[in-house]
Amino acid sequence: MKNLKCDVCNKDITTAINQRSYFHMANRDLCEACHDQMEFIVKPVVRTKQPFNYEWYDRLVRDSIEKAIAKGKWETR
């Protein structure tokens, strides 16, 4: 069995069920709490973007995750 750790908060993910208890985004593994926090931060920014561009969204998600990993926590914008 593979042991997973959240790349942002370094919490062990004990019951690893893909897309339920952990999320693989931007080549990183996120626990459910960190995934929810990422969506909470990104959602208001996405709502203001007109017209929507998937490349921009992908870059926003990747940059947000990398920034959270560097700081060890999520920061609201």
Biopython code that builds the backbone (N, CA, C, O; Angstrom):
import numpy as np
from Bio.PDB.StructureBuilder import StructureBuilder

atoms = [
    (1, "MET", "N", (0.830, -1.183, 0.000)),
    (1, "MET", "CA", (0.000, 0.000, 0.000)),
    (1, "MET", "C", (0.871, 1.241, 0.000)),
    (1, "MET", "O", (1.910, 1.285, 0.659)),
    (2, "LYS", "N", (0.451, 2.218, -0.723)),
    (2, "LYS", "CA", (1.190, 3.464, -0.842)),
    (2, "LYS", "C", (0.747, 4.440, 0.246)),
    (2, "LYS", "O", (-0.448, 4.644, 0.458)),
    (3, "ASN", "N", (1.713, 5.037, 0.928)),
    (3, "ASN", "CA", (1.406, 6.053, 1.920)),
    (3, "ASN", "C", (1.440, 7.414, 1.241)),
    (3, "ASN", "O", (2.405, 7.759, 0.560)),
    (4, "LEU", "N", (0.393, 8.166, 1.433)),
    (4, "LEU", "CA", (0.315, 9.491, 0.828)),
    (4, "LEU", "C", (0.385, 10.565, 1.894)),
    (4, "LEU", "O", (-0.112, 10.394, 3.008)),
    (5, "LYS", "N", (1.008, 11.669, 1.536)),
    (5, "LYS", "CA", (1.042, 12.860, 2.369)),
    (5, "LYS", "C", (0.583, 14.017, 1.518)),
    (5, "LYS", "O", (0.898, 14.099, 0.331)),
    (6, "CYS", "N", (-0.160, 14.906, 2.131)),
    (6, "CYS", "CA", (-0.573, 16.121, 1.440)),
    (6, "CYS", "C", (0.669, 16.968, 1.202)),
    (6, "CYS", "O", (1.468, 17.172, 2.117)),
    (7, "ASP", "N", (0.835, 17.460, -0.013)),
    (7, "ASP", "CA", (2.015, 18.255, -0.339)),
    (7, "ASP", "C", (1.982, 19.646, 0.282)),
    (7, "ASP", "O", (3.023, 20.295, 0.387)),
    (8, "VAL", "N", (0.814, 20.114, 0.693)),
    (8, "VAL", "CA", (0.724, 21.449, 1.290)),
    (8, "VAL", "C", (0.898, 21.378, 2.801)),
    (8, "VAL", "O", (1.788, 22.028, 3.350)),
    (9, "CYS", "N", (0.065, 20.604, 3.478)),
    (9, "CYS", "CA", (0.088, 20.586, 4.946)),
    (9, "CYS", "C", (0.877, 19.412, 5.524)),
    (9, "CYS", "O", (1.045, 19.331, 6.741)),
    (10, "ASN", "N", (1.356, 18.513, 4.692)),
    (10, "ASN", "CA", (2.142, 17.340, 5.094)),
    (10, "ASN", "C", (1.381, 16.379, 6.001)),
    (10, "ASN", "O", (1.993, 15.595, 6.726)),
    (11, "LYS", "N", (0.059, 16.436, 5.965)),
    (11, "LYS", "CA", (-0.767, 15.518, 6.755)),
    (11, "LYS", "C", (-0.826, 14.174, 6.043)),
    (11, "LYS", "O", (-0.932, 14.120, 4.817)),
    (12, "ASP", "N", (-0.757, 13.087, 6.808)),
    (12, "ASP", "CA", (-0.894, 11.753, 6.231)),
    (12, "ASP", "C", (-2.321, 11.545, 5.753)),
    (12, "ASP", "O", (-3.276, 11.898, 6.445)),
    (13, "ILE", "N", (-2.458, 10.975, 4.576)),
    (13, "ILE", "CA", (-3.764, 10.625, 4.032)),
    (13, "ILE", "C", (-3.914, 9.122, 4.231)),
    (13, "ILE", "O", (-3.358, 8.331, 3.469)),
    (14, "THR", "N", (-4.661, 8.732, 5.250)),
    (14, "THR", "CA", (-4.714, 7.326, 5.642)),
    (14, "THR", "C", (-5.601, 6.497, 4.728)),
    (14, "THR", "O", (-5.194, 5.422, 4.289)),
    (15, "THR", "N", (-6.784, 6.966, 4.436)),
    (15, "THR", "CA", (-7.694, 6.228, 3.550)),
    (15, "THR", "C", (-7.669, 6.923, 2.194)),
    (15, "THR", "O", (-8.486, 7.801, 1.916)),
    (16, "ALA", "N", (-6.741, 6.523, 1.373)),
    (16, "ALA", "CA", (-6.526, 7.196, 0.091)),
    (16, "ALA", "C", (-7.520, 6.697, -0.953)),
    (16, "ALA", "O", (-7.341, 5.632, -1.544)),
    (17, "ILE", "N", (-8.558, 7.476, -1.165)),
    (17, "ILE", "CA", (-9.532, 7.204, -2.212)),
    (17, "ILE", "C", (-9.490, 8.397, -3.152)),
    (17, "ILE", "O", (-9.845, 9.511, -2.767)),
    (18, "ASN", "N", (-9.056, 8.162, -4.380)),
    (18, "ASN", "CA", (-8.872, 9.241, -5.341)),
    (18, "ASN", "C", (-10.182, 9.991, -5.580)),
    (18, "ASN", "O", (-11.242, 9.385, -5.740)),
    (19, "GLN", "N", (-10.086, 11.312, -5.599)),
    (19, "GLN", "CA", (-11.200, 12.237, -5.797)),
    (19, "GLN", "C", (-12.209, 12.213, -4.661)),
    (19, "GLN", "O", (-13.292, 12.782, -4.787)),
    (20, "ARG", "N", (-11.874, 11.568, -3.561)),
    (20, "ARG", "CA", (-12.754, 11.584, -2.400)),
    (20, "ARG", "C", (-11.990, 12.022, -1.149)),
    (20, "ARG", "O", (-12.403, 12.967, -0.478)),
    (21, "SER", "N", (-10.892, 11.353, -0.831)),
    (21, "SER", "CA", (-10.115, 11.743, 0.343)),
    (21, "SER", "C", (-8.782, 12.394, -0.034)),
    (21, "SER", "O", (-8.109, 12.973, 0.819)),
    (22, "TYR", "N", (-8.406, 12.299, -1.295)),
    (22, "TYR", "CA", (-7.249, 13.058, -1.783)),
    (22, "TYR", "C", (-7.475, 13.409, -3.245)),
    (22, "TYR", "O", (-8.240, 12.754, -3.953)),
    (23, "PHE", "N", (-6.792, 14.457, -3.675)),
    (23, "PHE", "CA", (-6.956, 14.963, -5.030)),
    (23, "PHE", "C", (-5.582, 15.177, -5.641)),
    (23, "PHE", "O", (-4.714, 15.804, -5.035)),
    (24, "HIS", "N", (-5.391, 14.658, -6.832)),
    (24, "HIS", "CA", (-4.130, 14.809, -7.548)),
    (24, "HIS", "C", (-4.313, 15.945, -8.545)),
    (24, "HIS", "O", (-4.987, 15.789, -9.564)),
    (25, "MET", "N", (-3.704, 17.092, -8.241)),
    (25, "MET", "CA", (-3.832, 18.274, -9.095)),
    (25, "MET", "C", (-2.455, 18.865, -9.319)),
    (25, "MET", "O", (-1.659, 18.989, -8.389)),
    (26, "ALA", "N", (-2.184, 19.228, -10.559)),
    (26, "ALA", "CA", (-0.921, 19.886, -10.915)),
    (26, "ALA", "C", (0.271, 19.071, -10.424)),
    (26, "ALA", "O", (1.240, 19.625, -9.905)),
    (27, "ASN", "N", (0.193, 17.762, -10.591)),
    (27, "ASN", "CA", (1.246, 16.832, -10.171)),
    (27, "ASN", "C", (1.531, 16.889, -8.673)),
    (27, "ASN", "O", (2.644, 16.598, -8.234)),
    (28, "ARG", "N", (0.538, 17.259, -7.908)),
    (28, "ARG", "CA", (0.638, 17.314, -6.454)),
    (28, "ARG", "C", (-0.532, 16.554, -5.846)),
    (28, "ARG", "O", (-1.593, 16.447, -6.462)),
    (29, "ASP", "N", (-0.344, 16.031, -4.651)),
    (29, "ASP", "CA", (-1.411, 15.362, -3.919)),
    (29, "ASP", "C", (-1.909, 16.298, -2.829)),
    (29, "ASP", "O", (-1.125, 16.805, -2.027)),
    (30, "LEU", "N", (-3.228, 16.526, -2.806)),
    (30, "LEU", "CA", (-3.833, 17.402, -1.814)),
    (30, "LEU", "C", (-4.847, 16.613, -0.989)),
    (30, "LEU", "O", (-5.611, 15.811, -1.525)),
    (31, "CYS", "N", (-4.842, 16.852, 0.314)),
    (31, "CYS", "CA", (-5.868, 16.249, 1.148)),
    (31, "CYS", "C", (-7.188, 16.976, 0.891)),
    (31, "CYS", "O", (-7.220, 18.010, 0.225)),
    (32, "GLU", "N", (-8.254, 16.431, 1.419)),
    (32, "GLU", "CA", (-9.574, 17.011, 1.175)),
    (32, "GLU", "C", (-9.677, 18.435, 1.713)),
    (32, "GLU", "O", (-10.261, 19.301, 1.062)),
    (33, "ALA", "N", (-9.115, 18.684, 2.892)),
    (33, "ALA", "CA", (-9.174, 20.027, 3.488)),
    (33, "ALA", "C", (-8.407, 21.043, 2.644)),
    (33, "ALA", "O", (-8.884, 22.159, 2.440)),
    (34, "CYS", "N", (-7.236, 20.676, 2.157)),
    (34, "CYS", "CA", (-6.452, 21.590, 1.321)),
    (34, "CYS", "C", (-7.111, 21.806, -0.038)),
    (34, "CYS", "O", (-7.046, 22.904, -0.592)),
    (35, "HIS", "N", (-7.741, 20.773, -0.574)),
    (35, "HIS", "CA", (-8.465, 20.919, -1.834)),
    (35, "HIS", "C", (-9.640, 21.880, -1.663)),
    (35, "HIS", "O", (-9.881, 22.726, -2.524)),
    (36, "ASP", "N", (-10.363, 21.754, -0.565)),
    (36, "ASP", "CA", (-11.468, 22.668, -0.295)),
    (36, "ASP", "C", (-10.974, 24.099, -0.133)),
    (36, "ASP", "O", (-11.607, 25.032, -0.625)),
    (37, "GLN", "N", (-9.849, 24.279, 0.550)),
    (37, "GLN", "CA", (-9.281, 25.613, 0.740)),
    (37, "GLN", "C", (-8.822, 26.204, -0.592)),
    (37, "GLN", "O", (-9.006, 27.395, -0.840)),
    (38, "MET", "N", (-8.223, 25.372, -1.447)),
    (38, "MET", "CA", (-7.800, 25.843, -2.764)),
    (38, "MET", "C", (-9.003, 26.311, -3.577)),
    (38, "MET", "O", (-8.948, 27.360, -4.218)),
    (39, "GLU", "N", (-10.089, 25.539, -3.554)),
    (39, "GLU", "CA", (-11.299, 25.946, -4.270)),
    (39, "GLU", "C", (-11.878, 27.227, -3.693)),
    (39, "GLU", "O", (-12.372, 28.072, -4.441)),
    (40, "PHE", "N", (-11.826, 27.384, -2.371)),
    (40, "PHE", "CA", (-12.334, 28.586, -1.708)),
    (40, "PHE", "C", (-11.557, 29.824, -2.158)),
    (40, "PHE", "O", (-12.133, 30.903, -2.298)),
    (41, "ILE", "N", (-10.263, 29.672, -2.381)),
    (41, "ILE", "CA", (-9.426, 30.795, -2.802)),
    (41, "ILE", "C", (-9.586, 31.088, -4.293)),
    (41, "ILE", "O", (-9.641, 32.251, -4.691)),
    (42, "VAL", "N", (-9.659, 30.056, -5.110)),
    (42, "VAL", "CA", (-9.660, 30.221, -6.568)),
    (42, "VAL", "C", (-11.043, 30.610, -7.109)),
    (42, "VAL", "O", (-11.130, 31.355, -8.085)),
    (43, "LYS", "N", (-12.109, 30.124, -6.498)),
    (43, "LYS", "CA", (-13.461, 30.327, -7.034)),
    (43, "LYS", "C", (-13.825, 31.801, -7.250)),
    (43, "LYS", "O", (-14.336, 32.125, -8.322)),
    (44, "PRO", "N", (-13.593, 32.714, -6.294)),
    (44, "PRO", "CA", (-13.948, 34.118, -6.541)),
    (44, "PRO", "C", (-13.144, 34.749, -7.683)),
    (44, "PRO", "O", (-13.647, 35.616, -8.398)),
    (45, "VAL", "N", (-11.910, 34.314, -7.845)),
    (45, "VAL", "CA", (-11.072, 34.844, -8.920)),
    (45, "VAL", "C", (-11.596, 34.369, -10.270)),
    (45, "VAL", "O", (-11.632, 35.138, -11.230)),
    (46, "VAL", "N", (-12.000, 33.113, -10.345)),
    (46, "VAL", "CA", (-12.506, 32.543, -11.587)),
    (46, "VAL", "C", (-13.813, 33.214, -11.998)),
    (46, "VAL", "O", (-14.052, 33.427, -13.187)),
    (47, "ARG", "N", (-14.644, 33.544, -11.041)),
    (47, "ARG", "CA", (-15.938, 34.172, -11.350)),
    (47, "ARG", "C", (-15.784, 35.542, -11.999)),
    (47, "ARG", "O", (-16.672, 35.979, -12.731)),
    (48, "THR", "N", (-14.675, 36.226, -11.742)),
    (48, "THR", "CA", (-14.477, 37.558, -12.323)),
    (48, "THR", "C", (-13.808, 37.517, -13.688)),
    (48, "THR", "O", (-13.749, 38.545, -14.363)),
    (49, "LYS", "N", (-13.306, 36.374, -14.116)),
    (49, "LYS", "CA", (-12.594, 36.257, -15.388)),
    (49, "LYS", "C", (-13.585, 36.116, -16.535)),
    (49, "LYS", "O", (-14.371, 35.169, -16.573)),
    (50, "GLN", "N", (-13.546, 37.048, -17.454)),
    (50, "GLN", "CA", (-14.400, 37.000, -18.644)),
    (50, "GLN", "C", (-13.551, 37.311, -19.865)),
    (50, "GLN", "O", (-12.850, 38.322, -19.831)),
    (51, "PRO", "N", (-13.552, 36.570, -20.891)),
    (51, "PRO", "CA", (-14.083, 35.224, -21.018)),
    (51, "PRO", "C", (-13.152, 34.229, -20.332)),
    (51, "PRO", "O", (-11.962, 34.489, -20.152)),
    (52, "PHE", "N", (-13.711, 33.102, -19.959)),
    (52, "PHE", "CA", (-12.944, 32.077, -19.260)),
    (52, "PHE", "C", (-11.941, 31.443, -20.214)),
    (52, "PHE", "O", (-12.250, 31.184, -21.377)),
    (53, "ASN", "N", (-10.738, 31.197, -19.709)),
    (53, "ASN", "CA", (-9.672, 30.583, -20.492)),
    (53, "ASN", "C", (-9.078, 29.451, -19.645)),
    (53, "ASN", "O", (-8.597, 29.687, -18.537)),
    (54, "TYR", "N", (-9.115, 28.232, -20.166)),
    (54, "TYR", "CA", (-8.647, 27.090, -19.379)),
    (54, "TYR", "C", (-7.148, 27.167, -19.096)),
    (54, "TYR", "O", (-6.710, 26.762, -18.019)),
    (55, "GLU", "N", (-6.361, 27.671, -20.027)),
    (55, "GLU", "CA", (-4.917, 27.805, -19.782)),
    (55, "GLU", "C", (-4.665, 28.752, -18.616)),
    (55, "GLU", "O", (-3.792, 28.494, -17.788)),
    (56, "TRP", "N", (-5.412, 29.834, -18.543)),
    (56, "TRP", "CA", (-5.296, 30.782, -17.436)),
    (56, "TRP", "C", (-5.693, 30.105, -16.126)),
    (56, "TRP", "O", (-5.011, 30.271, -15.115)),
    (57, "TYR", "N", (-6.794, 29.340, -16.135)),
    (57, "TYR", "CA", (-7.263, 28.643, -14.940)),
    (57, "TYR", "C", (-6.220, 27.631, -14.460)),
    (57, "TYR", "O", (-5.942, 27.548, -13.263)),
    (58, "ASP", "N", (-5.650, 26.871, -15.378)),
    (58, "ASP", "CA", (-4.636, 25.881, -15.024)),
    (58, "ASP", "C", (-3.425, 26.558, -14.394)),
    (58, "ASP", "O", (-2.881, 26.061, -13.407)),
    (59, "ARG", "N", (-3.003, 27.675, -14.947)),
    (59, "ARG", "CA", (-1.865, 28.425, -14.394)),
    (59, "ARG", "C", (-2.205, 28.973, -13.008)),
    (59, "ARG", "O", (-1.365, 28.952, -12.109)),
    (60, "LEU", "N", (-3.435, 29.465, -12.834)),
    (60, "LEU", "CA", (-3.872, 29.983, -11.534)),
    (60, "LEU", "C", (-3.841, 28.893, -10.468)),
    (60, "LEU", "O", (-3.356, 29.124, -9.361)),
    (61, "VAL", "N", (-4.354, 27.711, -10.792)),
    (61, "VAL", "CA", (-4.364, 26.599, -9.841)),
    (61, "VAL", "C", (-2.939, 26.170, -9.511)),
    (61, "VAL", "O", (-2.598, 25.994, -8.341)),
    (62, "ARG", "N", (-2.114, 26.005, -10.524)),
    (62, "ARG", "CA", (-0.722, 25.601, -10.291)),
    (62, "ARG", "C", (0.027, 26.618, -9.436)),
    (62, "ARG", "O", (0.733, 26.243, -8.501)),
    (63, "ASP", "N", (-0.124, 27.902, -9.753)),
    (63, "ASP", "CA", (0.559, 28.944, -8.987)),
    (63, "ASP", "C", (0.066, 28.981, -7.544)),
    (63, "ASP", "O", (0.861, 29.164, -6.622)),
    (64, "SER", "N", (-1.244, 28.809, -7.340)),
    (64, "SER", "CA", (-1.802, 28.809, -5.982)),
    (64, "SER", "C", (-1.265, 27.637, -5.171)),
    (64, "SER", "O", (-0.918, 27.798, -4.001)),
    (65, "ILE", "N", (-1.196, 26.466, -5.784)),
    (65, "ILE", "CA", (-0.686, 25.283, -5.086)),
    (65, "ILE", "C", (0.796, 25.443, -4.767)),
    (65, "ILE", "O", (1.226, 25.147, -3.652)),
    (66, "GLU", "N", (1.569, 25.904, -5.724)),
    (66, "GLU", "CA", (3.011, 26.081, -5.489)),
    (66, "GLU", "C", (3.278, 27.131, -4.414)),
    (66, "GLU", "O", (4.196, 26.970, -3.609)),
    (67, "LYS", "N", (2.490, 28.199, -4.392)),
    (67, "LYS", "CA", (2.646, 29.226, -3.367)),
    (67, "LYS", "C", (2.304, 28.664, -1.990)),
    (67, "LYS", "O", (2.984, 28.967, -1.010)),
    (68, "ALA", "N", (1.256, 27.849, -1.912)),
    (68, "ALA", "CA", (0.874, 27.238, -0.633)),
    (68, "ALA", "C", (1.929, 26.249, -0.156)),
    (68, "ALA", "O", (2.199, 26.160, 1.042)),
    (69, "ILE", "N", (2.522, 25.509, -1.079)),
    (69, "ILE", "CA", (3.575, 24.562, -0.704)),
    (69, "ILE", "C", (4.790, 25.310, -0.171)),
    (69, "ILE", "O", (5.392, 24.895, 0.819)),
    (70, "ALA", "N", (5.152, 26.411, -0.824)),
    (70, "ALA", "CA", (6.319, 27.176, -0.397)),
    (70, "ALA", "C", (6.120, 27.766, 1.000)),
    (70, "ALA", "O", (7.062, 27.824, 1.790)),
    (71, "LYS", "N", (4.900, 28.203, 1.304)),
    (71, "LYS", "CA", (4.624, 28.819, 2.605)),
    (71, "LYS", "C", (4.165, 27.801, 3.646)),
    (71, "LYS", "O", (4.170, 28.090, 4.843)),
    (72, "GLY", "N", (3.769, 26.615, 3.195)),
    (72, "GLY", "CA", (3.309, 25.590, 4.121)),
    (72, "GLY", "C", (1.865, 25.751, 4.547)),
    (72, "GLY", "O", (1.389, 25.015, 5.411)),
    (73, "LYS", "N", (1.161, 26.702, 3.957)),
    (73, "LYS", "CA", (-0.245, 26.925, 4.291)),
    (73, "LYS", "C", (-0.902, 27.731, 3.177)),
    (73, "LYS", "O", (-0.230, 28.285, 2.307)),
    (74, "TRP", "N", (-2.220, 27.784, 3.225)),
    (74, "TRP", "CA", (-2.985, 28.563, 2.249)),
    (74, "TRP", "C", (-3.155, 29.969, 2.766)),
    (74, "TRP", "O", (-3.374, 30.185, 3.958)),
    (75, "GLU", "N", (-3.054, 30.927, 1.863)),
    (75, "GLU", "CA", (-3.303, 32.311, 2.219)),
    (75, "GLU", "C", (-4.407, 32.851, 1.341)),
    (75, "GLU", "O", (-4.401, 32.635, 0.129)),
    (76, "THR", "N", (-5.347, 33.547, 1.931)),
    (76, "THR", "CA", (-6.422, 34.130, 1.149)),
    (76, "THR", "C", (-5.884, 35.326, 0.390)),
    (76, "THR", "O", (-4.933, 35.984, 0.813)),
    (77, "ARG", "N", (-6.509, 35.587, -0.728)),
    (77, "ARG", "CA", (-6.051, 36.698, -1.577)),
    (77, "ARG", "C", (-6.595, 38.002, -1.111)),
    (77, "ARG", "O", (-6.310, 39.039, -1.711)),
]
sb = StructureBuilder()
sb.init_structure("model")
sb.init_model(0)
sb.init_chain("A")
sb.init_seg("    ")
for serial, (resi, resn, name, xyz) in enumerate(atoms, 1):
    if name == "N":
        sb.init_residue(resn, " ", resi, " ")
    sb.init_atom(name, np.array(xyz, "f"), 0.0, 1.0, " ", f" {name:<3s}", serial, name[0])
structure = sb.get_structure()
